[in-house]
Amino acid sequence: MKSVGIALGGGGARGLCHIQFLKTLDEMNIKPTIISGTSIGAIIGAFYAAGLSGLKIEEILNNLNLLDYGKFFDFTLFSNTGIIKGNAFENFIAKHLPVDKFEDLAIPLKIVATNFWKREQVVFDSGYIIPAIRASISVPGIFDPVKINDVVLTDGGATNPVPFDIIADKCDINIAIDVSGKANPKSKSKIPSISECVLTSFHIMEKAVVENKMKLVKPDIFIKPNLYDIQLMEFHKSKEILKSVEPNLDLFKDLLNEKIYPKKKYFNFMHKK
C-alpha cells in the first residue's frame, strides 16, 4: 500500500473536526506514516501520533463539560504579552498524552511554530512534545509567547497554517486538512469587536499564506470543510463542529480510495488478421 501523510491545519476550536477525518482513516484501516500539525492540528496530531485512535480522542473530548472548557483559559490581567497564560492547555495535554518525547511516538510527527523575531517557521520533530505544542498554539495577543532555547515562538499559523509541504517528501499520498473556516455575518456592515478584528485579521493572513503556497506545491488530497461562524475559543461547540463536517467525509473516502486503490485501466487491442 502507498504511504500516507496527513497535515492537520490550525483554526482553534474548528480544528476539533480533525477527529472526524482521523476516525475515517481508522475505519479504512489506513495508518499514516507521518503527521504534521499547526496549532490545534499539533494537539490532535500529537494524540493520534502517540497511538490514540480517532474514536479515543473523541471520547476524551466528549468527557469534557463546560466547566472543563472554562479551565482551558487561564486568563491573566497582569501580562502585556497575551491574555491567556496557556498553562491550563499544557496541563490538559500532559494528562492525556501517553508519551513525553517525539522519539517515543508511534507515528513520526512534525509540529510548526513561528520564530517571532526572525519571522520564519520552526519545525519541531525531536525532544519534548508539550513545549512544541505550546509554542504552536500561541496566537499573538491571545496566548503568551513562549521561549525555547532562547528563541521567542508564537503560533505556527503565521508561517505555515496547513503544513503539508514539510511532509511531502516523506509519503506517497499527501493529505491536507484546512480548518480555517468561513465567516458568515448576519450583516456585512456589522462593526467587529476588538477580538474579532484581531482573530479574523490573523485568519485572513493565514488564508493568504495557504493560497500562495498552493501555487507552488499542492497536496494530493486537500479538504476544506465549510465551518461557518465558529470562533477560535468556542470549544464548547464540539458536537456542532464534529457534525458539521459529516458531508465532507464521503468525499474524503472517495479521494482516498481513488489515490490508494486506483482503478486499473484495461485496453483492448484490435489485431488485424
Summary of the structure (lengths in Angstrom):
residues: 273
radius of gyration: 19.5
end to end distance: 41.2
largest distance: 90.5
contacts: 895
relative contact order: 0.19
helix: 44%
strand: 18%
